[in-house]
Amino acid sequence: MDTAVAHTPHRSASRGLPPVAEMRRAYLNSDASYNGIFYLGVRTTGVFCRPECTARKPLPKNVEFFATVKDAIFAGFRPCKRCRPLAANGTPPAWVQNLLSRVERGPDQRIREGDLRRMGIEPARARRYFRSITA
């Protein structure tokens, strides 16, 4: 039985998290495009990481997901020394850079959900990403 669950304390519940299967796939593939969208805590080590972390992958039953660094810390996890989730995120993922470039080219043009989908960006993912960096 799969015991990995998305941990969403009442303070972060409005932010939402991607589906557990999507988050699991992202961390197993060290997918940096999910950085800032969620963090994962490893119950057996007490450490929390970014999805891109290159450390040995934990068993899914030992993983807990968080919307923010603050949620992971409040749950008792400490930051990973390898991926350093407390450090500045640096360069945004390519899909964010593409979206920001479009905004810069036409700051007066509204970008609708259909526009995001045509760009290959899921609207909910974009909302989660920008909420996480403005929180």
N, C-alpha and C positions, 0 to 999 in steps of 0.2 A: 504494500500500500504506500502511496506517495504522501509523505507527511510535510513536504515543503509548502509553506503557505506564504501569501503576501501579508506582511505585517504592516498594517496601516493604523497607527494610533489615531485617536480622535482629532488631534491637531493637524494631521496630514491627510485625513480621509478625503478632503475635498480635492486634493491634488490628483488622486488616482495613481495607479501604477499600471504598467502593461500587464497582460495576462502572464501568469506564472510560467507557462510553457515558453513564452517569448523571452522572458527574463532569463530563464534557465539556458535557453539556446544562446543568448547573448553572452553570458558569463562563461559558458563552456567553450565558446569560440573566441573569447577575449575581445569582444566587439567594442571598440572604443567609441563607436557612434552612439552607444547607450550611456556613456559617461554623463553624469548630471541628471539622468532620467531616473535612475535607481541606484541603490547601493545594496550589497549583500553582506550579511553577517554570517559568520561560520560559528555555529554553536560549540563545536568541539575545541576550537582554539580561542574563542572570544574576540576574534579580529573581524573588522569589516573592511570591505574592499570596493573599488570601482569595478564595473564590468570588465574592463580591459586588463585587469590584473593577470600577470603571467605566473603567479604562484600555482602550486599543485591544486587541481580542482577538487573541491570537497564533494562528498556524496550529497545528492539532492536532499536527502532526509535531514541533513545537518545545516541546511541553508535557510536563512530568514531574510526577507526583502524589506527595504526601507525606502521611503520617498526622499528623505534628506539625511545629511550627515548628523544633524541634531537628533533625529529620531533614533539613529543607530547608537549614538553616544548615550542617549537617555535610556536605551534598552540594555546598557551595560557593555557594549562592545568598544574595543579600542582600535585606533586606525592601523592599518597594515603598513609595515615598514617598507614593503616592496613597491606598492602602487601609490602610496601616500595620498589617501583620499582627502586630507585636509589642505593639501597644497592647491594653489590656483590651477584651474583646469587647463590653462594654456590655450592651444589652438582648438577652436570648435571643430566638431566633425564636418566632413565635406558637405553633407546635405544642409547643414546649418550655414556654412559659408556660401553655398549656392543661393540659399534663400535670402541671406543678408545682402548679397550682391544684387539680387533682383530688387530688393527694397531700396538700395542705394541708387539704382538706375532710374527708378520711378517712385520716389517717396510719397507722391500724391496719389498713387494708384493703390486701390484696395486689393488685397490678395484674399480671395475667397477659398472655401474648402475645395471646390472643383479645381481651382488653379493649383493648389497644393498637390492634389491627387495627380494632375497632369505632370507635375514635376517629380512624381514618384515619392511624395512625402505624405504619410498618413497624418491627417489633421490633428488627431488626438496626440500623436507623438510630438508634433511641433508645439502644441499647447503645453504638454508636460515639460518639455525642454525649457521653454521660455519662462514658465512659472518657477522652475527650479533655480534659474539664475537670477530671478528677481526677488526671491524669497529672503 
